[in-house]
Amino acid sequence: MSLEIIEKHPSAKTHETPLLFVHGAWHGAWCWDEYFLDYFASQGFDVYAVSLRGHGRSEIKGSLRFARISEYVEDVTTAAAHLSKNPVVIGHSMGGLVTQKYLEAHESPAAVLLASVPPRGIIMTFLRIMTGHFGVFLKAILTLSLYPVVATPELVREYFFSSRIPEEKLRTYSSQMQDESFLAFLDMLALNLPKPDRVSAPVMVLGAEKDTIFHVNEIEATAHAYNTKSHIFPDMAHDMMLETGWREVADTITDWLTNSCNL
């Protein structure tokens, strides 16, 4: 099974530790390639973004709707095994959960969680979506397909972006959204939640003030579980790596990796 891995390399490498980016539900490696990969390569890092099985150009055996979080963790493990050193793993949303599960069994010099699934799971997110768009989620449940949640640019804007996102960008990103595994959704709901006490790597936790997927109190709970404090970006929504203020997020990560983790 072939995995899509987008990689970028600096003209002058100043950091020996590579960075491995893990996307969230409905996304692929493309979401990191828009801004983050070139930015972090310009900071002297070797950078890699993996598309989890069934996402982007990555292959999958069988149906995507039956993929499990544990299989996504296998994909990250496979991608990391091909790198020169254990990478810093940077995960967004569902990719944050995959990152947490990866850290339970693998050593890493550090990890960054962006708008991540919290250790207590997505029950509150599920209830919010059900309340706001009952018909959409009912269709998702009846078809075992999560695509209805992102089927229109209007829904994509509501869940992932602030009002500052340009219309052209919104439609471009919306066109790249795809279906997501229904079993992975159940894993995030309750079946395969993180165990922070098994993680030894330092973890940075970032969140967005206007995130409708994971509210600030959920981001703060994630930070508490990893014995750290969260950094919340004002006027920003869930897709922090694609939002207008992405550069501030990237600068904050670089500063932490360089000055706090000595990478």
C-alpha positions in Angstrom: 0.0 0.0 0.0 1.5 3.3 -1.1 1.3 6.5 1.0 1.5 10.0 -0.4 4.2 11.9 1.4 4.9 15.5 0.3 8.4 16.6 1.3 10.3 19.8 1.2 14.0 20.5 2.1 15.8 23.7 3.1 18.5 25.3 1.0 20.6 25.4 4.2 19.6 22.9 6.9 20.0 24.3 10.4 18.0 21.6 12.3 18.8 17.9 12.2 15.4 16.8 13.5 12.7 16.5 10.7 9.1 17.5 11.1 6.2 15.1 10.2 2.8 16.7 9.7 -0.4 14.7 10.1 -3.7 16.1 8.7 -7.2 15.9 10.2 -10.5 14.4 9.1 -11.7 15.2 5.5 -8.2 16.6 4.6 -5.0 15.3 3.1 -1.3 16.3 3.0 -2.4 19.2 0.7 -3.5 21.2 3.7 0.1 21.5 5.0 1.5 22.1 1.5 -0.4 25.4 1.1 1.8 27.3 3.6 3.4 25.3 6.3 5.8 23.1 4.4 7.6 25.9 2.5 7.6 28.0 5.7 9.3 25.3 7.9 11.7 24.4 5.1 12.7 28.1 5.0 13.4 27.8 8.8 16.0 25.0 8.1 13.9 21.9 8.7 13.4 18.9 6.5 9.6 18.6 6.4 7.2 15.8 5.4 3.4 15.6 5.3 1.7 12.3 5.0 -1.7 11.6 3.6 -3.3 8.9 5.7 -4.6 5.8 3.9 -7.6 6.6 1.7 -6.8 10.3 1.8 -5.2 12.5 -0.9 -3.2 10.2 -3.2 -2.6 7.5 -0.6 -3.9 4.0 -1.4 -6.2 2.0 0.9 -7.2 -1.7 0.9 -11.0 -2.0 1.2 -13.3 0.9 2.0 -12.3 4.1 3.7 -15.4 4.1 5.9 -13.9 1.1 7.8 -10.4 2.5 8.4 -9.5 2.7 12.1 -7.5 5.2 14.1 -5.0 2.4 14.8 -4.4 2.0 11.1 -3.8 5.8 10.7 -1.2 5.4 13.5 0.4 2.7 11.4 0.6 5.1 8.5 2.4 7.7 10.6 4.7 5.0 11.9 5.5 3.9 8.4 6.2 7.5 7.3 8.4 8.2 10.4 10.4 5.0 9.9 11.7 6.3 6.5 13.1 9.5 8.0 16.7 9.9 9.1 15.8 10.6 12.8 12.7 10.4 15.0 10.6 13.4 13.8 8.7 16.0 15.7 5.1 15.0 14.9 2.7 17.9 14.3 -1.0 16.8 14.1 -4.2 18.8 13.4 -7.7 17.8 14.6 -8.1 14.0 14.0 -4.4 14.1 13.2 -3.8 15.3 16.7 -5.5 12.2 18.0 -3.4 10.1 15.7 -0.3 11.9 16.9 -1.3 11.3 20.6 -1.8 7.5 19.9 1.6 7.4 18.0 3.3 9.0 21.0 2.0 6.3 23.3 4.2 3.7 21.7 7.0 5.7 20.0 9.7 8.1 21.1 9.7 11.6 19.7 11.7 14.7 20.6 8.5 16.7 20.7 5.0 17.0 19.4 2.6 19.8 18.5 -1.2 19.5 18.6 -3.2 22.0 16.6 -6.9 22.2 17.4 -6.7 18.5 18.4 -9.2 15.9 19.4 -9.0 16.1 23.2 -8.2 13.1 25.4 -11.9 12.8 26.3 -12.9 12.5 22.7 -15.4 14.2 20.4 -18.7 13.7 22.2 -19.3 17.4 22.7 -18.4 18.1 19.0 -20.8 15.4 18.0 -23.6 16.9 20.1 -22.9 20.4 18.7 -23.1 19.2 15.1 -26.2 17.1 15.8 -27.9 20.2 17.3 -26.9 22.6 14.6 -27.3 20.3 11.6 -29.4 17.3 12.6 -30.4 16.4 9.0 -26.8 16.5 7.8 -25.5 14.1 10.6 -28.6 11.9 10.2 -27.7 11.4 6.6 -24.1 10.7 7.6 -25.2 8.0 10.1 -27.7 6.4 7.7 -25.1 6.2 4.9 -22.0 5.5 7.1 -20.4 8.4 5.2 -19.1 11.6 6.8 -19.0 13.5 3.6 -22.3 15.2 4.1 -20.7 17.2 6.9 -18.4 18.9 4.4 -20.6 18.7 1.3 -20.9 22.5 0.7 -18.6 25.5 0.9 -21.0 26.9 3.5 -20.6 24.0 5.8 -16.8 24.0 5.3 -16.7 27.7 6.2 -18.8 27.1 9.4 -16.7 24.3 10.7 -13.2 25.2 9.6 -12.7 28.9 8.8 -13.3 32.3 10.2 -15.1 35.0 8.2 -11.7 36.4 7.1 -11.2 33.5 4.6 -11.3 34.8 1.0 -14.1 33.3 -1.0 -11.7 32.0 -3.6 -9.6 30.2 -1.0 -12.8 28.8 0.6 -14.0 27.2 -2.6 -10.5 25.8 -3.4 -10.2 24.2 0.0 -13.8 23.0 -0.1 -13.2 21.2 -3.4 -10.4 19.2 -1.8 -12.4 18.0 1.2 -13.3 14.3 1.0 -15.1 11.5 2.9 -13.9 10.3 6.2 -13.9 6.9 7.9 -17.0 6.2 9.9 -15.2 3.7 12.2 -12.5 6.4 12.8 -15.3 8.7 13.9 -16.5 6.0 16.4 -12.9 5.6 17.6 -12.7 9.4 18.2 -16.1 9.3 19.9 -15.2 6.6 22.5 -13.5 3.5 21.2 -9.8 4.5 21.0 -9.1 7.6 23.1 -5.7 9.0 24.0 -3.8 7.9 27.1 -1.7 10.9 28.0 0.0 9.1 30.9 1.8 6.9 28.4 3.4 9.9 26.6 6.8 11.1 27.6 7.6 13.6 24.8 7.0 17.3 25.4 3.8 18.4 23.9 2.7 21.9 22.6 -1.0 22.5 22.5 -2.5 25.2 20.2 -6.1 26.2 19.7 -8.2 28.8 18.0 -10.6 31.2 19.7 -13.4 30.8 17.1 -13.0 27.1 16.6 -16.5 25.6 16.3 -15.1 22.0 16.3 -13.1 22.1 19.5 -13.9 24.9 21.9 -11.3 26.7 23.9 -12.2 24.8 27.1 -11.5 21.5 25.3 -8.1 22.8 24.1 -7.3 23.8 27.6 -8.3 20.4 28.9 -5.9 18.8 26.4 -3.1 21.0 27.6 -3.9 20.1 31.2 -3.7 16.4 30.4 -0.2 16.9 29.1 0.9 19.1 32.0 1.3 22.2 29.9 -0.6 25.4 29.0 -2.4 26.0 25.8 -1.8 28.8 23.4 -5.1 30.2 22.0 -5.0 32.4 18.8 -7.6 35.1 18.7 -9.9 35.6 15.7 -8.9 32.2 14.2 -11.0 29.1 13.4 -10.3 25.4 13.2 -8.0 25.1 10.2 -5.2 27.0 11.8 -2.6 26.1 9.1 -4.9 27.6 6.3 -6.4 30.6 8.1 -5.3 34.1 7.3 -3.2 34.2 10.5 -1.3 31.0 9.7 2.1 32.7 9.9 1.6 33.6 13.6 0.9 29.9 14.3 3.9 28.8 12.4 6.2 31.3 14.1 4.9 30.2 17.5 5.8 26.6 16.7 9.2 27.5 15.4 10.0 29.5 18.5 9.0 26.6 20.8 10.9 24.0 18.9 14.0 26.2 18.7 14.1 27.8 22.1 12.2 25.3 24.4 13.1 22.0 22.7 16.6 23.1 21.5 16.1 21.5 18.1 
